[in-house]
Amino acid sequence: MNVQKGTSSLLIAALTLTTAACGTGNTGAKDDGKLPASKSAEQKPVELTWYHVPADGPVGDAFQQQYGQLIAKKYPNLSFKVLVNKEENTLANVVVSKTNLDVMLASFASLPAVKDNGLLGDLSDLVKKHNFDLNRIETASLDMMRSLDTGKLVALPLYELRFVLYYNKDLFDKFGVPYPKNGLTWEEMIDVSKRMTRSEGGVTYRGYVGPPSNFINANQYGYDFIDAKTNRAIINTDNWKKIADKFIPIYTAPGYNAVKEAYGYDLFLKEKTAAMTSAYNSYAATVNANVPNWDAASFPEMGDLKGVASQPYPVVLTVPTTSQHRDEAFQAIAQLLTDEVQQERASKLAFLAPLKNPDVKSAFARDVADWKGKNISAVTAQKGPKTIAYNQYNTSAAAAIGNAMMAVIDGSKDINTALREEEEKLNKQITADEAAKK
């Protein structure tokens, strides 16, 4: 990637991400997200500043491929100066320097930092002004956007990440065990993991490796981490104990090393002694580069929640409060959310579209070499779960549950003690943070 001090000026079409506003905008059955032509946007040359919150955001040719060329199809008059969150262009620096940012790409988890720096606004007026149909967007993703700041539509989802189960076909062939399939329950997956765990020829093989936090973050039941009324952690509960009790046996099978298996992606990728792991669909390129004979199955399911996927993890676009070109920036965003563009990004770049249109969703990875001959439905077959209420401490709470599980796995604590202590620790931190703000 040609990163020139994190910036790159590129002539390209305006980023038009379809801002999905519940019940507003076009409601025609054939709506594909295309906005009416705007003379000002189509004719007036405008340079927009695009900011990547992820420090590895694409610039140069990679930016053109993923965003610029697609925007240029409708808005060839727009050019972009691309900044990346590193070196002199860290988020803190652009705030201090009062840099005018027009389009911002961020992961959902990074939006609180954007909000704390005063850059997160509300797109509702732009959705209404440009007659954008939010009904085309997955409801769960929109709910997440609105949960961040008292119902405001702070951003629009550009694509989503979803957990899948990756497996090494060579190991399953070696031991004569059937490959995992879509719709596998956790009980069935754990049974498969136990069958694949063994020592042979001086080599220890593991059925499954990966951090316990994956199961917590997947949160298929949609359990809350933080009480919305009290702003205190609620992880020492029967619900979370049941979750912990379900997954701990994966790591306590005979022959397992508690720590090594919990964080042992290299056992799957490098040593190739682990049969299965779970990660986001974006991990496929890494798997493909390391495990020649791999495939994927949908993320295992709860027995009473058949067909339900992991929590959506959206990557989003927004118009920061500093923008001097809000209309052009929104039109650029909306262009990226049209059915046509989303289908092209899904097909050629393996981005999972946040749209309801089944034709767009089914295009996922159709023309991507990493997924050629693979079970693409592992990513697309499931429906979204009940989404959890946003709280700035959700990530800390999920990590706390993972820590509690590890304490049980390594035998240092029982689950009741581990969850109680982690909850108390987190609540002390929340109290301290609240006191510091007074």
N, C-alpha and C positions, 0 to 999 in steps of 0.2 A: 504494500500500500504506500503510495507516494504522499507521505505526510510532510507538508512544508510548514513546519512550526505550527501545525494544527490548523492551518487555514488553506483554503483553496477557493479561488473565484472561478465560477463555472457558469457558462451560459446555458440555461435550461428552463424548462417549463415550470410554471408556478405549481407549487405543491398543493394540490387540492384534496385534502383528506375529508372523506364524508363524515361530517360531524353528526352523529346520530342523536337527535333530540326527540325524546319519547312523545309521540303523538303530534309532532309539529312538522311542517314542511310538506312536500309532495306525498300524496297517499295513493297515487295511481298504481294499479296492479303491475304495470310494466316498468315501474321506476327502476332505473339502473344506477341512480346516484349522480347522473350527470347534471351539472348546474346550467342554468340558462346562460347564453353567451353574454359577456360583459365587455362593452367596448373599451372601458378604461383598463380592464385587466388584459385584454387582448392586444391593445395598441400601445399603451404607455410603457416605455422601458422602465423597469423597476429592479433594483438590486435588493434582494432580501438576505438577511443574515440568518443562516441555519446553524443551530447549536446542538451538538451531540453531548448529552450528559454522560453516556458511556464513553470511557476514555479510549475505546478501540473503535469508535464510530468511523465509518468509511469516508474518505475524501478522494479527490481526483477521479480516476476512471471508475473506481468502485462506487463512489457516490453517484456518478452519472448512470451506471448500470442499475443501481437499486432505486434511485429516486429521480435524478435529473432528466434522463431520457423519457421517462414515463410522464413527467410533468410537462415536458416540452411538447408533447403531442398536442396539448391544448393551449399552452401558454409559452410559446417560444420567445416572448419578449422578456421573460423574467430571467434574471441571472442571480446566482447565489454565491455569497461568501460563506464558506463553511468553517466553523470553529469547533474544536474538540476540547473537552474538559480535561486539559492537562497543560503542563508548562505554564506559559504566561496567560493561558485562557482558562484557568480553573474557574469553577463556578464562583468562588469567592472573589477572584480577580475581576471577572466581568461585572459583578455587582458593584464592587468598589469603583471601577472605572466608568460605571454607568453606560456600558456598552448597550446599544439598542439591538435587541434580539427579536427576530420576527417569527421564526419557526423553531420549536424545540422538540427534539426526540429524546424520550426518557423511558426507562423501565418504570413500572408502577411503583416499585419499592423505592425509587429515587425521588418520587414526586414530593414527599414531605420536605426534603431538603430544598427543592425548588420553591415550595410554599413558604418555608421559613425565611427564604431570601427575598420574599415579596414579588416573585416573578409569576406566580400562578393566579390566573384570572378566571373569567367565566366566559365560555363560548356561546352561551344561550342566545345572546343578541345576534351573533353572527349566523347561527343556525336559522333563526327566524328571518333575518334580513336576506339570506341567500337561499331560502326555501329548501333547506336540506332535510331530507327524510330520515329521521333517526330510527324509524321502525325497521330499517334494513339491517341495523346493527344488533348483534347478540345482546339480549337483555342483561345477562349476567355481567358482561363487560361494562355496559353503561351504568349498571348499579354500582360497580366498583368505582367508576369515575365520580359518581355523585356522592359516594360515601366519604370522600376525602375532605369535603368542605361544605357542610350543611346544605347538601342538595345541589350545589352548583355543578354545572357541567365543565369541569376543569380541564378536560382533555378528551381526545377521541382515540380509541384503540386502532393501531395500525396493523398489528398482527398479534397472535397469541402463542404462548409456549405451553406445551402439555406433556406431562410425564408419560413415557412408554416403557415397556419392558424389552430390553435388548438381550439377545442370547447368542451363544456360540454354538452353531450347528455341529461343528466337528466333535465337541465334547458330548453332545446328545447322541450323535452317531456312535461314538466310541463306546458308550455305556448302554446303548440300546434303549434309551428312554425317549418316548415321543416328544416332539417339540411342543413348547407352550403355544396355546391358541388364544385368539380373542375371546373375551368373556370368562377367562379363568378367574375363579374366586381366590381370595387370599389363602383360604384353607388349602385349596388345591395347589396353589403356587408353593406354599410352605412344604407341602408333601413332596412336590417335585424337587424342591431344594434339598430336602433330606435325602432323597433317592440319589441325587447327583453328588452328594458330599461323601467322600471316601478317600482312602489312601491306597495307591497302587504304584508299584515299581519305585517306591521311595518318594513318590510325589503325592502331596495332599491336594485334593480337588475340593472346591467349595461349590455348593449349589448357587448361592447368591452372595454378592458383596455390594456394599454401598451404605451411605450414612443413614442412621435412623431418622434424621431430620427430613429425609425425602417423604417418609410416610406421614410425618406430622404436617409438612407443608402441603401435601396432596389433600389432606383433610376432606375426604369425600363426603363425610356427614355434615360438614359445614359447622363444626363446633366453634364457638367463639373462644378467644384467648383472654379477652379483657372485658370486664363488665362495663357496659356503656354508661351506666348511671354513676358508678363509683370510681371509674377509671382505675380499677385494681384488677390484678391478674386473677383468673379463675381457672387455673390449670390443675389444682389438686381436687379433682372431681371424679365421680364414678365414670363419666364418659371418657375422660382422658386415661384413666386407669385401664379401662377396657381396651382402648387403642394400644396402650403400651403392652398389655398382657398378650395382645394378638401378635405383635411383631417381635417381641423379645425372643421367642423360641427360635427365630431364624438365626440369631447370633449365639445361641447357647447349644447348638447341635454338637454332638461329639466330634472332636478334632478341630473345632473352631478356635481361633485366637481372637478374643473379644474385640480388641482394638484394631488388629490388622484387617479383619473382615469388614468392620464397620466403615473403614475409610480406605478400602483397598481397591480403588478403580484400576490400579496397575495390575492387580491379579487378573482382571478381566482383559485389559488392553495389552499389557506387555507380556506377563508370564503366561497368559491364556490358560490359567488353571481354575478360573471361576466361570461357571456356566451362564450366569445371568447377572444383570445389573439393571437399575432403573435410572433414567435421566430424562431431561427434556428432549423433545423431538429434534431440536437444533444440535444435539450431540451426535447425530447420525454421521456427520462428516468425520468426526474424531474416531468413532467406532469403525467406519469404513476404511480409514487409513491404517488401522491397527489390527483388525480382526477380519481376515479375508472372507471367511464363510460365516456370515452373521445374518440374522433376521430379527424381526421385532414382533411383539404381540401387544395388544392393548394393555394399559396399566391394569393390574389385577383389581377385582371389584369386591365390594362388600357383599356378602350373601344376600342381604335384604335390600341392596341398592344395585340391582343388575343394570348394566349399561351406563353407569355413572362414572364420569372421568374425574381427574384431579381438579383442584381449584384452578381456574384460568389465571395465567400470568401474562397480562397484556404489556406490550411495548406500545407506547402512545406518542401522539403528536399534539402539541398545543401551541397557542399563540401567546407568548409571554406578555406581561403587562407593559414592557418597555417598547413594544412594537410601534413603529410609526406607519406601518402599512398593514393594518389588521385585515382589511378586505382581501388584499392580494395574498397575504399569508394563509388566510382561511380557504381561499379558492385553491391554492396550491395543495393544502391538506385534503380538501374535498376531492380533488382530482385523483389523489392516491387511493381514495376509498371508493371510487366507482367500481362497478362490477367488472368492467373490462380490465382495469389496471390491477385490481385485486386478483383476478383470475390469472393474469400474466405473471404476477409476482408469486402466486401460489404454484403455478405450473413450472416456471423456469428457475425460481429461487428458493422454493420449498418454504415459503412463509405461510403459516396457517391463518387464513382469512378470518376476521371477526364478524363476517357477514352471515346472515341467515340463508342466503341463496344456496341451495344444495349443489347447483352446478359449479359455483365458485369453490365451495368446499371440496368437492370431489376432484378438482383439478390439482390438489396438493401434490407436489413433487413429481408430477407426470413426466416432466422432461429433465429431471435432475439425475445425474449419473449415480450419485451416492445411493439413491433409492431404487435404481433399476433392478427389477426382479425381486424387490422386497415387498413385504406386506404393508403397503401404504395405509390400509384401513386401520392399522394399529394406532394411527394418529387421529383418524377422522371418524371412527365408528361410534364413539361414545358421545353421550350428551353431557352438558355441563352440570355440576352439582349446585346445591344451594350455596350461594356465595356468603362469605363471612363479613361481618361489619368491620370496616377499616378502623384501625387504631395505630398510632405511631409505635406502640410497644408490641404489636403482633409478632414481628420478627424476633424480638428478644424473648417473647413467651414461647415461640416455637423452638428456639434454641434451648430454652430452659427445660422443655419437655424432653428434647433430645439428650441433654445432659443427664436428666433423671434416668432415662432408659439406659444410658451407658453405665451409670452407677449400679444399676441392677444387673446388667450384662457382665460387668467385671466382678460382681459379687460383693461389692463394698456396702450396698444398701438394699433395703427392700423398697418396693415401688411406693408404698405409702409415705415412708420417710423421705425418699428422694423427691417426690413431687411436692411434699409439704415444704421442704427446705428450699427448693427452687422457687416456689411461689413466694415464700417469705422474703427471699433475697431480691426478687424482682420488685415486689411491692415496696421494699425499703428504697430501692433505686427510684421508683416512681415518686415516692414521697419526697425524696431529696431533690429530684428535678423540679417538682412543683414548688418547693420552698425556695429554690434558687431563682425562680421567676418572679417571686413576690418582691 
